[in-house]
Amino acid sequence: MYRGFGVTGYRRRAIEVFFILPRHAETPTPRYMGRRVDPMDRPRFLADRMLGSLAKKLRLLGIDTAYAGDADDSELKYLVRNQNRILLTRNIDLSRSLDDLAWPVTGKDIREEFLSIAEKLKPFCDLLVPFSRCLECNNLLLSMDPTEAQGKVPPFIYQSQKIFTHCPSCGKVFWKGTHSERMEEVVRWMRGAMEG
């Protein structure tokens, strides 16, 4: 639904680490397109090196999903425990060693991978805020005044679009682009699989 015109030279990090506040911490509740986004209401995941595409699909749904592209098993265990996340992995032994802190993922392609965890996501279906996270770095997107988008997006986009969001981490600006129908269809399919 949103298309980015990002910062040139952006470099993907192998392991994304985020500071997590305790549940009772006083922090402002982010808003996305006027909707409240409380990250404490939703599961938080860490996808291992085999599941980068699944991580992006979960981010598309608005689910906090960090990606650990180069982390070994001990690093994954450390990150899961210290960041209060659930590990998504194809590694059955690693999944067993983490018990409830890991969800095994199966499937030959992204659709089958998502279907392998869709039932576990069902309780959170009503809490999802699609298109609220950066697909690249997982941060919550923030609303942006259209005047702030000038010079950060192509001129024809600035003139034709009224709603913009941006990622505070990588600086990418997002708007409803030409491929929004396809992305909305993917979100509908994923919601249907979860509710199924």
N, C-alpha and C positions, 0 to 999 in steps of 0.2 A: 504494500500500500504506500510505502514511502520510499523515495528514491534519494540517494545521497550524492552530494557533490562535495567531496571531502578534501581534506588537507593532503597536499601532495607529499610524498615521502613518508607516509604513515607506515610504521613498522609494527608488525604483529608481535606481541610478546608471547614467549613460550608458556609461561605460567602467569596467570592473572591472580594477584593477591589483593584482597579487599579487607579493610578494617571493618570489623563487625561490632556494633554497639550492642550492649545487653538489651533485652526486650523492654526493660523499664526505662531506658535512657530517654531523656527529653530531647527529641530532635524534631525539626519541622517535617510534617508529612508532605512529601512531594505530590504535585498535581500534574496530571497529564491530560491535556485537552479538557480541563475542567473536572476530571474524575480523580478521586482520591486514590493514591497508590501507596498502600501500606505494605512494605516488603516483609513484615513479620507475619502476615497472614498466609504466606505462600511457601511452598517447599523451595529449598535452595539446593542446587546441584553443582557437581563438579564432574565434567566429562573427561574421560581419559583420551589418550592420543588417537584412538581408533574412532572417536565419536564426535569429531569436529562439526560435521554437517548436522547431526542431531542437536548439538548445542545451539547452532544457529536457528534451527526450527523452534526449539523451546524458547529462545529469546524472542522470536517472532510472536509467540503467544504471550510474551511479557513475563516469562519465568526466568528468574535469576539463575543463570547457568554459566559458571566459570569454565574455562577450558585449560587443561594442563597438557599441552602438546609434547613436552619433553620430560615430564616427571616420571621417575621410577616408582615402584610400588610403595617404598617407604615414604617417599615424598607425598604420594597420593593419600596415604593413611594419615600423615601429619596434617595435610591441608583439610581433609574431611573433618577431622576431630577439632582442629583449631578454628575453623571457619564455620562450624556447625552446618555442614553440607551433607548431601547424600551423593555418593559416588555412582556414576553411571559407567559401567564397564562391561566388556565382553569377557574379561578374565574371570572365570568361574572360581578359581582358587582365591583370588583377591576378594571377590564378592563374598565368599563364605567367611573369610577371615574378618570381614567388617560386619558381618551379620546384618542387622537392620540398617546399618549406615551405608549400604550399597544395594543398588538394584541391578541385577544382571540384564544385559541387553542382548537380544538375538536378532537375527534377520540378515538377509543378503543385501538389502538396499535401505535407503532412508525411511521409506514407508513401513517396511517390516520392523525396522528398529523402533520407530515410534509406536507401532501397534504393540510391541512387546512390553511397553511401559504404560500404555494408554489407560488401562483399567486402574492402575495405581494412582493415576492423575485425576481420576473421576471426581473424588471429593473436592478438588480445587477448581473445577470447571467454572463455577460461578464467580470465582475470585480473579479470573484472568483479565488482564488489560492488554489485548494485542496491540502491537506497534508502539509499545511504551519503552522498549529497550533498544540500545544500539546493537545491531547484529554483529558488529566487529569486536567491541570491547565490553559489552554486557552492562554498561552503565544505564541508569534511567535517563530517558530523554526529557529535556525541559522545554516548556513552551517558549517561543521566541517571538518578540514583537516583529512584525513584518519589516519595519524600517531597519532593524538590526540585520536582516538578511541581505540587504542591498550590498552588493560588492562581494558577497560570499556565495551567491548563486548566479547562474547565467541570467542576463537581463530579461530574456523572454519568460523565464520561470518567475522572476521577481514581479513582473508585470501581470502574469496570469494567475499566480497563486496568492491566497490570502492567509493560509495557515502554515506555519513553519515550526519545527522543533529542532533542537540541536543536542549533541552529545557534549557534556562538559569535559569529558576526558580527551577524546580524539579530535573534537572540534567539527565533526561532520554536521552538516545541516540536512534536514530531511523535509520532504513535502510529498503530497499525494501525486505520484508520478503516473506515467502511462501504463506501467505494468501493475497498477494497484489491483485491478480485477483478478489477475492471476494470484497475487499474494492473498487477497481476501478469500479466494477459493481454497487455497491451501489451509488457511485458518479455519474455514468452515469444515473442511474435511477432518482436520485434527480435532476440532470440537466434537464433531459427530462421532469420531472414533472413541473419544473419551466418554461420551454420554452413552454410546452404543451398548 
